């Protein structure tokens, strides 16, 4: 009986630690086709402030990533991308058909910076 009690206590402690130790969760996916570029990141909520600071600096715009946002970000006049975000999730959609190569390269560079910030 004593062994069962200790086993249950150890199991409970391990499960509790496992549930709270998810601070390192990160999932990044990129889809790059002839007509579009899509970037999606799911990350630990605690990294939202760090990512927000990076995007504010890179885009010269204040974006509240801890709120539900869905907006178009203007890159250089004619090029823009759709940014959707909430705490722990970010998605960027870029339409290549209606944009220039320099605009595409800027978005690609931005997403590389996002990956770097989230993996630090």
Beta strands, then each sheet from edge to edge (+ up, - down):
strand 1: 26-32
strand 2: 36-43
strand 3: 69-74
strand 4: 80-86
strand 5: 89-95
sheet 1: 1+ 2- 5+ 4- 3+
end
